[in-house]
Every structure is written in structure tokens, then in C-alpha cells.
Amino acid sequence: MTESIETGFRAGPQLSNGDPTTFGNLKPAPQVIDAIRKVVKEGSKNGYGPSNGFPEARQAVAEYVAHQGPVSANDVILCSGCSCALDLCISVLAGPGQNILIPKPGFSIYKTLAEGFGVECRYYDLIPERNWEVDLDQLESLIDANTATIVVTNPSNPCGSVFSREHLEAILDIAERHFVPIIADEIYEHFVFPGQEFHSVSSLSRKVPVLSCGGLTKRFLVPGWRMGWIVIHDRDNVLQGVRKGLANLSSRILGANTLVQGALPEILRNTPQSFYDELVATLHRHAELAFKSVKHIRGLRPVMPGGAMYMMIGIDIGRFPEYETDLEFVQALVAEQSVFCLPGACFEYPNYMRIVLTVPEDMMAEACRRLAEFCDKHYKVDQGELEERQNGLLAEMDQMD
């Protein structure tokens, strides 16, 4: 535990930052660094490239995402990170007067991007008691003639959920009935813990067109390199206008980072499976540590993730009467324990908070210890719980007699 002598401030765990490289415990594979070093040394990729990406880089992505379905380099648009990919997808599919369906809880950038184009956001609910599956009836009820697309995040930020094949097929059935395309935010694809299985939305689609967004950011631990992509999974050749629109929109950024594009084929082909496996094993170990610790803290309800790098924790806010909202709870947690979490308000989901699983293991353990200390201090037992405890104590005394 670190403490400042002058201020008494306890430097604490940072569990809010979605950058997996923040603490230096998670590093890219040597093959990734070697690939970019080689391109820099060669000096052949210092200029502008095609706005949609070099053909050899797009081909490498097409091969890398073969599990999503048959695609070619012509189906790939390279972008400045996955956020840029989402930006282009939303802007090409939706405009003023239209609406898009986004998950709640969900990544805040969807709303930011959509509202910037005058597009309405409609939230469909994810159900914590069902490992954050979609409320399918409610999802379908939100669709009307002005619905431009459904955004599906799998695996999920902030929930860490991984949808089953059957659940994804149910979502696709709804989209097919209403002729609505899907934007699949799959930046955490392959981030799946033991017992879970990732299925790309596009690999299951029969008729629904899908724009899949991915990138190097998370799996390869190089978020600052800003390399993402859109993979166009057309069905029945209905996306010709969308293809042209994406090609035109890609010129807004004059193309993605050319140095990373030059290294992309080697990065995608040479990074060993053992690197991916070790990363997922580390995140799973941290998830289990956090879940086992937090589930014993009164007033908190963690939901064990199936993948990605996050965990959502429910807050029984009524048991902490000093705080009216999850935001106030989290602010007090920072002030007293220097533990930084994101409140559910960031994801349109009250009385929850999100923690990241990428921090070093000792920091995770310390964060859970401080969280327990905070909750023990502020938790208030209601009359019913008090009576239940008293009855249990009396029962134990009777057994002793």
C-alpha cells in the first residue's frame, strides 16, 4: 500500500481504464514488435496509401477473419482503430430521422457517434440474471420503419458476456424478419474463457448483411497503433451502395497508419497461438480472483464474465443510504480508498459499476480488499436482515444447549 506522507492520499488501483497496456504487465508478442521494426527500417511505408488500405494488408485481414465467413480483400476496409470502423459503419447506414438499436449496458461511443449524425439511439436491454443475454422481445419491439441497424457487441464491453450460438441466431432471426442489417462490434473476438465459445455474427447469418468491426487493439495489446477494420459480409448483394459509401468515407482520414499496415500481414500470420492463450488465461485468472472476492462483499453482486476484459458488479444501493446513485458510490470509493471504477451511468445502467481485468494480479487483490473495507464501513443492515441474523444466532445457541 502506497501512502503520501504529505497528503495522506493512498495511491490506489486503477480499475477503470480500458487500455490493457497501462500497467506494463501485458505486452505485445515479440513477433508484433519485430514486424513493425522491420517496416520502419525498410522505409517503404512512410507515405500515404490507398484510403481503404494496402491490398496486401486487406488480404491478410481477410485470411485472419476466415472464421467469419468467406471474404476477400475487396470486402475489407482498414480504419484508424475499431472506433473509426464503428464511426464509418454508423455514418454509412444511418442518417437524421433514423434510429439505431444499441445494447444497455453498452459502450458509450455508439451514442456519441450516432447522435453526432442526428441519429436516434434506442436501447435494448441485456439481462444480468441470464449472463447479459438480450431481452429479445424488447429488442424486437424497438424496431420500426426508421431503424437503420442493430449494433451487437460480442464479447461485450462492459459486461464480458459471450453470446451462445443459439442466442445469436435468435437475434439474427429478428433482424431477418425486419430487414435490418447488423453492425457487429467484435473487437474482443477470441477473448473467451474456458467453457465458452465465440461465434461471429456473420458466420451464422443466412440473409442478414453484417458489417463486422475488429482490429489489433485488444488481442494484440497495441491500442495506440490505431489499426482497425470493417469486414463487409454481404448477403444477396444488397450492400453495393454501402460498399461505395464506405470506400468514400475512408478517404476522410486519408487511410489508416501505413507503417502498421505494412506490418499487418506478418503480425496476423506470425503471432503464435501460445501468446493468445496466455493472455486469455491471465484475464480468466484475474476474473476468477475478482469474482470470488467480490461475491463475499455485502451489498455487491458481481456477474462472472465469459470473456473480454471486464466485469460488471451490481450495487445494492439501498444498503448504502449515504449514496443516492452508483456515481456517488464510485466517487466516494475513489475519495476514501483510491479505487477507480466506472459507474454504471457511463453505460446507461444504474446501480452497477465496471472493473477491468487487465491490472496486475496483486493490484486486483488489493482493489478487492479496499472495496470490501469500503463496503463494510458504509453497508447498513435493514431490520429484516437484523432479525434474520438474530434468529440464526438463537438457533445456534439452541443447538449448543
N, C-alpha and C positions, 0 to 999 in steps of 0.2 A: 504494500500500500504506500503510495507516494503522497506526501503532505508538504505544503509550502510553510516554512517557518514564519514568514512574514504575514501571510494572509490566513493560514489555517485551511486553505482550499485543498480538498482531496482530489488530486488528478484521478479521473475515473475512466471506466471502459466506455468506448465509443461504439454503440450498437446500432447506430442509425445510418451509417454510410454504406451505400451500395457499391462502392468501389472495392473490389476484392484485394487490391494491391496496397491498401492504405497502411497496413502494419508490417509489410515486408515478409510475412510468413508464407505467403503464397506467391510463387514466382513462375514466370513462363518457362516452358521447356527450353533446354539448350538449342534444340533444333530451330525453334522460333527465332531466337536471337541470332543464330548463325545465318539464317535465311535473310534477315534484314541487313545484317552486317555485309553480306556478300553483295546485295543490291547497291548499298551505299558505296562500297568500294569500286564496283564496276562503273558507276556513274552514268548508266544508260537510262535511268528513270527519274531524272531531275526536272524534266519538262512536263508540260501538260499532256494528258492523254485523252482518249475519247471520253465524252461526258458520261457515258454509261459503263465505262470500264474497258481495260485492255481485253481483247478476245481470249488470250491465254489465261488470264485471271478469271474471267467469267466461265471458261470451260472447267477450270479447277473447282469452282464452286458447284457447277452442275454435277460434277462427279462426286463431290463431297456430300451433296444432298440427294443422292440417288435413292435413299430410303424414302424420300417424299413422293416419289413417282418419277416416271420418265420425263426428263427435261434436257435441254441443250443449252449451249452458251447464249443462244438467242433469247432464252427465257429468263436470263439473269440481268439485273441492273445493280451495279455496285454503288454504294452510298457512303456518306460520311457518318458511319455508325448506324446502329439499328434504329436510333431515334430519328435519324434522317430518313431511313426507309419507311418508318411509320408516317412521317410527315408527308412524303410523296404519295403513299397509298391513300391516306385520308383525303388529300387535296385532289387526287385524280378521280376518286369515286364520289365525293360528296361536295355539295355547294350550299349557298344560302337557301334557307327554306327546307332543307332536307335534315334528316336525323341519322345518327349512328347509335348502335347499341354497344355499350361498354360495361364491363363487369364491375360489381360493387361487392367487396372491396376490389380496387384496381389501381393500376399505375396512373398517376396524376397527369402524365404527359398527354394521354388521349384527349382529355378535356381541354388542356391548354392548346393543343394543335387544332382540334375541331372548332372551338369557339373563335379562334383566330380567323377562321374562314366563314364565320357566321352560321356554323352547323350546330344544330341542337344535339345535346348528349342525353340519351335515355339509359338509365342504369338497370341492368338485370342483376338479380341477387344471387350471390353464392352462399351456400348453406353450411355453416361451420360444423353442425352436427352430422353432416354427411361428407366430411372431409372436403368441404368447399365445392361440392358439385353445384352446377347451375340449377336454379329453380326454372325448370323447362316450361311450365305453364305460364309463369310470369314473363319469361323471355318472349314467348310467342305472342302474348297479349300486347307487347310493346310495338309490334311491327305494324306499320301501315304503308300506304302507297308512297310515302316520302322517305321510307327507310332505305338508306344507301348501302349500308354494310353492317355486319356484326363483327366486332372485334373479339377474338378468342385468344386468351393468354394461357398457354400451356407449355411447360410448367409455369406456375403462377408467381408473379410478384404482385402482391406481398404475401400470398398465402402459402407458397411452397407446395401447392397441390399438384397432382398429376392425374389427369383425367383418364379413365379407362377407355378401352376401345368402344365399348357399348355406349358409354356416355357421349363420346364424340360423335358416334353415329346418330344418336338421338338429336344432337344439335344440328347435324347436317340435314337430317330429315326435315327439321323445321325450316332451315334455310332453303331447302329444295322446294318445299310446298309454297313458299312465298317469293321465290325467285330473287333471293338476296345473296350477294357474294359475301365471302368471309375474308377478313384480314386476320391472319394467324401470326400472332407475336410469339415466336418460338426461339427467342434468344437463349433460353435455358434448356433447349432440347439436349437430351443425353444427360442432363443433371438429374438423374433418377436414382433413388436409394434402393437397396435390396428389397425385393418383394413387389416393386413397381415396374411398369413397362411403359416406355414412351411410344406414342403413336402420333405421327404427323397428321394434321387435319387433312392435308391434300392427299395423303396415301389412302384415305378411306372414302374420299369423295367420288361419287359416280357422275354427278351432273353439276354440282355446285362449284363455280370458279373460286379459286383461292389464291390470294397473294400472301406468300409466306415471307416473314421478315426474320432475319438472323444476322449473325456476324461473329467476329473474333472476340468481342469484348469480354465475355464472361468465361467461356470454356477455355480460352487460350490466355486469359489473365493479362490482356493488353488493352484495357478500355481507352487509354489515351491515344492509341493508334488510329482510332476512328475509322474502322473498316466494318461496314455492314453491307447487307444485300437484300434485294427483293427477288424472290423466285416466282415467276408467273405460272400458275398451274391452270391453264385454260381448260374449259370443258365445253365441247361443242363449238369451239371457235367463236365465242361471244365477246371476247375481250380485245378485239382488234383496235378499237378506239382507245381502250385503256393502255394497251402496249404503246401506241403512238404518244399518248399523253405522258406516260412515264418517261419515255425517251426524251420528250421535250422538257419535262420538268427537271430531269437530271442535269440539264445544262445550267440550271440556276446556281449550282455550286461548282460548275466547271470541272466536274468529275471528282472522284474520291482520291485520297492520298496515293500518289503514283509510286512512291517507294514501297509502301505496304502492298500495293497491287503487284509490284514486281516480285515480291517475296511470297505472295499468296500461294502459288502452286506448290512451292516447297513446304510451306507451313502446313497446308492441308494434307499433303501426301506423306510428309516425313515425321510429323509429331506422333510419337509412339502411343499405343493404347494404354501402356502402363502409366503414362502421365495422366491421362484422363481418369483412369481407375483410382489412382492415388488421390487425386483431387476430390472425387466424389466420396471416397472413403473418409477423407478428412472432414468434409462437410457433414456426412452422416454421423460421424462420431461426435461432432460438436452439437448436432441436433439432438442426439440422444442425451448428451450431458445436460443441455439446457432443459429439455422436456422433463427428464427425471428430477431435476432440481426444482423447476418452477411448479410442477404439479402438486408439490407439497406445501406451496406457499398459500396461505389463506387469502381468499379474495381474488385469486388469479386462476385462469383456465387456459392453459396452453393447448394448441392444436398441433399435434405432431405432423410435420410436413412429410411429403413423399418425395420431395426433390427440391430443385432450385437452391437458394441460399438464404432463405428467410423463414421466420416462424411468426405466426400471429398469436397473441396472448390476450384472452378476454379479461376484462377488468370488471369485477362486480362492484360498480361504482357506488352502489348503495351502502356497501360496507366501509366506504371511505368518505364519510359525510363532510369532511373538510373540503372536498373537491367536488364540484358540480359536473365536470366533464373530464374526458380522458386527457385533453390538453392540459388542464390544470394539474392532473395527477402526474403527467410526464414532466411538466415544468418543476413541480415540487421534487420529483425524483432526481432531476438534474441538480437542483439547488442544494439538496441535502446529501445526496450520495454520489453526485457527479457521474451518474449512469445515464447515457444518452440513448433514448429510443425514439422512434417516430410514433406520434399519436395516431389513432385510427382516423382522426379528422383528415389526415393527409390522403386517405384512401376512401373518403366518403363513408366511413364505417365507424360509428361512435362506440365508445366503451371497449376499445381494443387498442393494442399497440403492437408495433412490428419491431422485431430484433433481427440483426443479420448474424449469420453463422460463420462468417469468414474470419473473425477475430482469432487471435491465438488462444489455445485451449486454456491457459492459465488466466487470461483475461475474461474468458467466458465464465469460468468458475467463480472469479472474483465478482463479476457482474451479478451472477445469481445470488451470491452471498449478500451483497449490498441490497439487492432487490428484496430479499427475504427480511433483512433488517428494517428496511423502509416500511414494508407492508405490516410487519409485526408491530411497529410503532403506531401506525395510523389505522389499523383494522379495528372496527367496532363490532362487538358481538351483539346481536339483537336478542330480544327476550326469548324467542323460540329456541335459538341455539343455546342460550344460557340454561334454560330449563332442561334441554336435551343432555347437556353436559352434567348437570346436577343429578339427573335421573341415572345416567351412566355411572356416575361416581357412587351413588347409593346402591346400585346393583352390584358393583364390585365389592363394596363393603359387606353386603349381604352374603356374597359368596365366600368372603374371608371368614365371616362368622360361622 
